[in-house]
Structures are given as structure tokens and as C-alpha cells.
Amino acid sequence: MAYYNAVPQLLHDQWPIKKALTFSDIDITHPFLTLSRQQVEAHIVVHMTPQQQDHLRAEGQVSFNAHDYDANEISSMKLKWRGSYYSLIGKWGKVVRTKRLEVGQEIKLRWLDSCLHFSVPQQHIVTVVPPVRMVASPLVHDSWPIRKTLTSSDVDNWPIKKALTLSDVDTNHPFLTLPGKGVEDHILVYWAHQAREQLRNDQQVSVNARDYDTGDLYVMKLKWRGSYYNLIGKWGKIIREKRLRVGREIRVRWENGCVVFSVPQ
């Protein structure tokens, strides 16, 4: 009896793995879909044959058939173990182009009958606020595309936090390194489609930045470096004026069409 026959059949609409696509998920230059380790091991690897599980452990990757539920197409893909997460590779770039995937769209996955099934329902884009139109020129005092009354949770909401490193405070080559996932989940997700396309094509986009501690406004650039991003432009001036040192914590968030940062004293 085949191994998978012992697995209960999933219901038609049962998709145990769901995620909103990030900027790296739809990058056709280095195409791969990032999936959480816990979900993959709980809902995919556990249903694989012992031979597939052994191959994944020994080689760090395993091939299998993947079924596009929406298009009813089957292709051979690979699941690659990355330590804290897994990547789905192989034909993912073709999937991104064919389905015209965008940041925020929800993808659903499940394992059934020795095959990975995935679906990206159309018109299902996960957004928190309406997309913000980016500006390339210096921000004038009253040019705020989104206005809202801040609540107590907004004031304390800093989704990106990091301890400054030696490279972050080097005035000879000034730039602030920010984690790719943090930027994609908490900054790019609010951008208009055109701004994300510009970042993907030009590798950088001009952004308005506000020093939360002083109220000063800057025009800076967010530069894409693959697995991380650099904030450049006026960063050297900020290092000197705020006398930043290694180990100080910087907090970053996106608010009212602007990158807001704070380095508490």
C-alpha cells in the first residue's frame, strides 16, 4: 500500500498553509517561495514518503510534483531546506510571471496524493491600508497622502528594531542595513505597485524619511541588496548629528508615506 494512502483525504477547501506574498517571493531574478519551517514540516514533510524524507535530510532538498490548482497544471519543483525556513524552487519564476503575482496576494498550499498543491485566488490581496503613492522630490510640510489620528498602539508600534553595527555607524561609507523580511513586511507592503516595480527594476527608490526624535525631514533612498536593504542618502549626517554608536537601538516604521526612525537616548 502506498504511503500516502494512510493519510486522510483533505477537504476541497482545506489549505493548512497560507501566507501573503512578500517582495522576495515575487522577485523573478532569484525566484523562490519562502515557507515557514514549522508549517512545512507539520503539513508537508510529515506526509512525504520515508524515502523523500530521508533524501531531504541527506541532500537538503527533494523533488516532487507540484499542482497549480487554479490552472490545473503540474510541474516538477523542489523543496529546499534553509535551516529556519524552506524555499520552493524550480518553476517558481514561471509561476510568478504567468500568474502575475504581486506583493500581498495570498497563496495557499497543501499536500495531497504525493503532490504539492498551491492556489493563488485572484483579487485576494492582503493589505492593511490603501497603497501609498511614493514621491521622489523633497516632501513639503503639508504633503501627506494619508492622514489618521494616532492611537496609543500607533505611537508605540515599531515593527523594525535593530542594534546598530559597526557598518551602520561608519561615516566613510554611510548606510543603514535593514533586514529584508522586516522591510518587505512592514514598509514595502504599504507601497503602490508602481513604487515596488521601480525598486525591483532600478534597485533603489527615493523615500521621505522623518527623524521621530527631532522632527527633521530628509529625502533618502532605499536600496535593494537581495536579502537586505540599505537606507542611504543623509545617513552620514544623521550618524554625526545623533552621535550614533555601535549597540544603540534604532526603531523604524512606515507612517503617512514616510520612513520614520527613532534612536531613543
C-alpha positions in Angstrom: 0.0 0.0 0.0 1.4 3.4 -0.9 2.5 5.6 2.0 0.1 8.4 1.2 -2.9 6.2 1.2 -2.7 6.2 5.0 -3.2 10.0 5.0 -6.8 11.2 5.4 -8.1 12.9 2.3 -8.2 16.7 2.6 -11.4 18.5 2.1 -11.8 20.5 -1.1 -11.2 23.9 0.7 -8.7 22.8 3.3 -5.5 24.7 2.9 -3.3 24.4 6.0 -0.6 26.7 4.8 -1.4 30.3 3.9 0.8 33.4 3.5 0.8 36.8 2.0 3.4 37.1 -0.8 6.4 39.3 0.0 8.7 41.2 -2.3 11.3 38.4 -2.3 8.6 35.9 -3.2 7.8 37.6 -6.5 11.4 38.5 -7.5 12.0 36.7 -10.8 15.7 37.5 -10.7 16.1 34.9 -7.9 12.8 33.1 -7.9 11.8 31.1 -4.8 8.9 31.0 -2.4 9.8 31.2 1.2 7.7 28.9 3.5 7.9 28.7 7.3 9.8 25.7 8.7 7.1 24.8 11.2 4.2 24.8 8.7 6.2 22.8 6.0 7.2 20.1 8.5 3.8 19.9 10.1 1.7 19.9 6.8 4.1 18.7 4.0 7.1 16.8 5.1 5.1 14.6 7.5 3.1 13.3 4.6 6.0 12.6 2.3 7.3 9.0 1.8 10.1 7.8 4.1 12.4 7.9 1.0 11.6 11.5 0.3 12.1 12.5 4.0 15.5 10.7 4.0 16.5 12.5 0.8 15.5 15.9 2.2 17.6 15.2 5.4 20.6 13.9 3.5 20.7 16.3 0.5 18.9 19.4 1.9 16.3 19.3 -0.9 13.8 17.0 -2.5 12.0 16.9 -5.9 8.2 16.3 -6.3 5.3 17.2 -8.5 3.5 20.5 -7.8 0.0 21.1 -8.9 -1.3 24.6 -9.8 -4.8 24.3 -8.5 -6.1 27.4 -10.4 -4.6 26.5 -13.8 -4.7 22.7 -13.3 -1.1 22.4 -14.4 1.5 20.0 -13.0 5.3 20.7 -12.9 8.3 19.3 -11.2 9.6 21.5 -8.3 12.0 21.3 -5.4 11.7 22.0 -1.7 15.0 23.3 -0.3 15.8 23.3 3.4 17.3 26.6 4.5 17.6 25.9 8.2 14.9 28.2 9.8 12.7 28.1 6.7 12.2 26.2 3.4 12.2 27.5 -0.2 10.1 26.3 -3.1 12.2 26.4 -6.2 12.3 25.1 -9.8 9.4 26.6 -11.8 8.6 29.3 -9.3 9.8 32.1 -11.6 7.4 30.9 -14.3 4.6 30.8 -11.8 5.3 34.4 -10.8 5.3 35.6 -14.4 2.3 33.5 -15.6 0.1 34.4 -12.7 1.4 38.0 -12.5 1.8 37.7 -8.7 2.0 40.8 -6.6 3.1 41.6 -3.0 0.2 41.0 -0.6 -1.6 38.3 -2.6 -2.4 35.2 -0.6 -1.0 31.8 -1.6 -2.5 28.6 -0.2 -0.7 25.3 -0.1 -1.4 21.7 0.9 0.0 18.2 0.3 -2.4 15.6 -1.2 -1.8 12.3 -3.1 2.0 12.7 -3.2 1.8 16.1 -4.7 2.1 19.7 -3.5 -1.0 21.7 -4.5 -1.0 25.5 -4.4 -3.5 28.2 -5.2 -3.4 32.0 -5.5 -7.0 33.2 -5.6 -7.5 36.2 -7.8 -8.3 39.6 -6.4 -7.3 38.4 -2.9 -4.6 40.9 -1.9 -3.9 41.3 1.8 -3.4 45.0 2.6 -3.6 46.9 5.9 -4.1 50.4 4.5 -4.6 51.7 0.9 -1.3 51.8 -1.1 0.7 55.0 -0.7 2.0 56.9 -3.8 5.7 57.5 -3.4 7.3 60.9 -4.1 10.8 61.4 -5.5 11.2 65.0 -4.6 11.6 66.5 -1.1 8.4 66.4 1.0 6.8 69.7 1.6 5.3 70.3 5.0 1.7 69.6 4.2 2.1 66.9 1.6 0.8 63.9 3.5 -1.0 61.4 1.3 -2.5 59.5 4.3 -3.9 61.2 7.4 -5.1 59.4 10.6 -5.5 60.0 14.3 -2.7 58.2 16.1 -3.7 55.8 18.9 -1.6 54.7 21.8 -0.7 51.5 19.9 0.4 53.5 16.9 2.8 55.6 19.0 4.5 52.5 20.4 4.3 50.5 17.2 7.9 50.0 15.9 7.9 46.7 13.9 11.5 47.0 12.9 14.2 47.2 15.6 17.9 46.5 15.5 21.1 47.2 17.4 23.4 49.4 15.3 26.5 47.6 14.0 30.0 48.9 13.1 29.0 49.3 9.4 25.8 51.2 10.4 27.8 53.9 12.1 30.7 54.2 9.6 30.7 57.7 8.2 33.2 56.9 5.5 30.6 54.6 3.8 27.3 55.7 5.4 24.3 53.4 5.1 21.9 51.7 7.5 21.3 48.0 6.8 17.8 46.8 7.3 16.6 43.1 7.3 14.8 42.1 4.0 11.8 40.5 5.7 11.3 43.4 8.0 11.3 45.9 5.2 9.1 43.8 3.0 6.6 43.0 5.7 6.4 46.5 7.3 7.4 49.0 4.6 7.0 47.7 1.0 3.6 46.2 1.8 2.2 49.7 2.0 3.7 50.9 -1.3 1.9 51.4 -4.5 2.5 48.8 -7.2 4.5 51.3 -9.3 6.9 52.1 -6.5 7.6 48.4 -5.9 8.2 47.9 -9.6 10.6 50.8 -9.6 12.5 49.3 -6.7 12.7 45.9 -8.5 13.9 47.4 -11.8 16.2 50.2 -10.5 17.3 48.5 -7.3 16.5 51.7 -5.4 13.8 54.2 -4.7 13.8 57.7 -3.2 11.8 57.9 0.0 10.9 60.6 2.5 12.4 59.9 5.9 11.5 61.6 9.3 13.6 61.6 12.4 10.9 60.9 15.1 13.2 62.3 17.8 13.9 65.7 16.2 11.1 66.1 13.7 13.6 66.6 10.9 12.7 65.5 7.3 15.1 64.0 4.8 14.9 62.7 1.2 16.8 59.4 1.3 17.0 56.2 -0.8 16.1 52.6 0.0 18.4 50.4 -1.9 17.7 46.7 -2.5 20.7 44.4 -1.8 19.0 41.0 -2.3 18.5 39.6 1.2 18.6 43.0 2.9 18.1 46.7 2.2 20.2 49.8 2.8 18.9 53.2 3.7 21.3 55.8 2.2 21.5 59.5 1.3 21.6 61.5 4.5 22.6 58.7 6.8 26.2 60.0 7.4 24.7 63.4 8.5 22.3 61.5 10.9 25.2 59.5 12.4 27.2 62.6 13.2 24.3 64.7 14.5 22.8 62.0 16.6 26.3 60.7 17.6 25.3 57.2 16.9 27.4 54.3 18.4 27.6 50.6 18.0 24.9 48.8 20.1 22.4 51.7 20.1 18.9 50.5 19.2 17.2 52.1 16.1 13.5 51.7 15.6 11.9 52.0 12.1 8.3 52.1 10.8 6.3 53.3 7.8 3.8 56.0 8.6 2.0 58.6 6.4 4.0 57.9 3.3 7.3 58.2 5.2 10.0 56.1 6.7 10.0 57.1 10.4 13.0 56.3 12.6 14.0 56.8 16.2 17.1 56.2 18.3 16.0 56.6 21.9 18.5 58.3 24.2 
